Amino acid sequence: MLDLKNKKVLVVGLGKSGLAAALFLRRRGAQVTVSDVRSAEQLAKEIPALIEAGIMVEAGGHGLLTFRRQDLIVVSPGVPLDTPELVQAKNLGLPVIGELELAARFLKGKMLAVTGSNGKTTTTTLLGEILTAGGLQTLVGGNIGLPVVELIDPSTDDNWSVLEVSSFQLETTVEFHPAIAVILNITPDHLDRHGSMENYCAAKERIFARQTAEDFLVLNADNPPCEEAAKRTQASVYWFSVEHGVAQGAWLDSGAVVYRAAPDAETEWIMPLSGITLKGTHNIENVLAAVVAARLAGVPAEAIRSAVEGFQAVEHRLEFVATRNGVQYYNDSKATNVDATAKAVAAFSGGIHLILGGKDKGSDYTLLSDLLRERVAAVYTIGAAAAKIESHLRGVVSLHSCLTLDKAINAATDAARPGDVVLLAPACSSFDQFENYEQRGRVFKQLVKELRD
């Protein structure tokens, strides 16, 4: 555990986790400074609480001297590690960690961590409900919305902390050590930040870097990068698959979810496939991953089945919004990469009016071509990535340049016929026109609700 008393600590980036980390550090006796590139006016909501707590605030940019005068630097996930001031600090030998690493050094109990390019929030939320249904003391947080440092005070030696962790959080871990780690899938994402698929995979694999043979790693047997990752872990590997049986883990058999604890163990019947109310094959994968992790945590099959059958789609994840004039509207604003969009489109048989666009993340939208030809009636582009998307998909599908979300919804509504689906699954981040994917999803839902029947 870190001794923070009277230590000089700099928190870089005042997002939700940065603010929580700064206040936590101050409560633990550290001399805290926060630094953010945004102006004091832009930070007007955050600054009063910081000043009241005795925290120094540097706004409008990072000062090199500010970074040099610290015992520890805690960087928020949204701040790239190649930021010049951070590079200099690391070159000077100053320790640089993230909020996840900071929190992990103080959390009591066991950690169950979930990462993946897609499905993290749904699986983490589901696991929280399953473990609770199984009678385990459970806390849920991380990239899912509640910063991990806010789990420290309520944590006990007997509880599980179920954490959604992103590649941005993992790349600053050092001693982070979950008892159970889950990698749902690894597909191209955040290449604008990580620079290459190799770097991105390496960041994801840090989830098991500190695991030992006494720990468990749950991997997707249908995802080649996960198969490769299995070669580099010391943990005991369990698998899940929608395509075939596995030696130990969960899979589908005769219309049911089944689980085997070891290669020579009896196969357990967990639940009928029809009990999964979530839409799409990707959500079946999420359930299988949750089944494996929950069984490893000691939750009985009956509790798993009860929690899964009562589980509803998480907001902004292939969320049904409304039916208007026979047309169904779905909000998958969290589909911020090409693979997530492909999974959303694959959840419907056809007649899709697809809204794509936002801030590009270095993606290859041509990977959607075959699926769009098969199932999508038209694509409506919005945001900064519109021109790139249109150049990648020209000749593949009917394209409509709409610039903004409201115009895209109106255009899709005019074109859609009863039985069709209007789907927001943008394949891009939201930061060109919205604060985050949540705001984008909420705006979509509000606009749909304002449509006339």
Buried (B, 14 or more C-beta within 10 A) or exposed (E): EBEBEEBEBBBBBBBBBBBBBBBBBBBBEBBBBBBBBEEEEBBEEBBEEBEEEEBBBBBBEBEEEBBEEBBBBBBBBBBBBEBEBBBEBBEEEBBBBBBBBBBBBBBBBBBBBBBBBBBBBBBBBBBBBBBBBBEBBBBBBBBBEBBBBBBBEEBEEEBBBBBBBBBBBBBBBBEBBBBBBBBBBBBBBBBEBBEEBEBBBBBBBBBBBBBEEEBBBBBBBBBEBBBEBBEEBBBBBBBBBBEEBBEBBBBBEEEBBBBBBEEEEEEBEBBEBEBBEBBBEBBBBBBBBBBBBBBBBEBBBEBBBBBBEEBEBBBBBBBEBBEBEEBBBBBBBBBBBBBBBBBBBBBBEEBBBBBBBBBBBBBEBBBBBEBBEEBBBBBBBBBBBBEBBBEBBEEBBEBBBBBEBBBBBBBBBEBBEEEBBBBBBBBBBBBBBBEBBBBBBBBBBEBBEEBEE
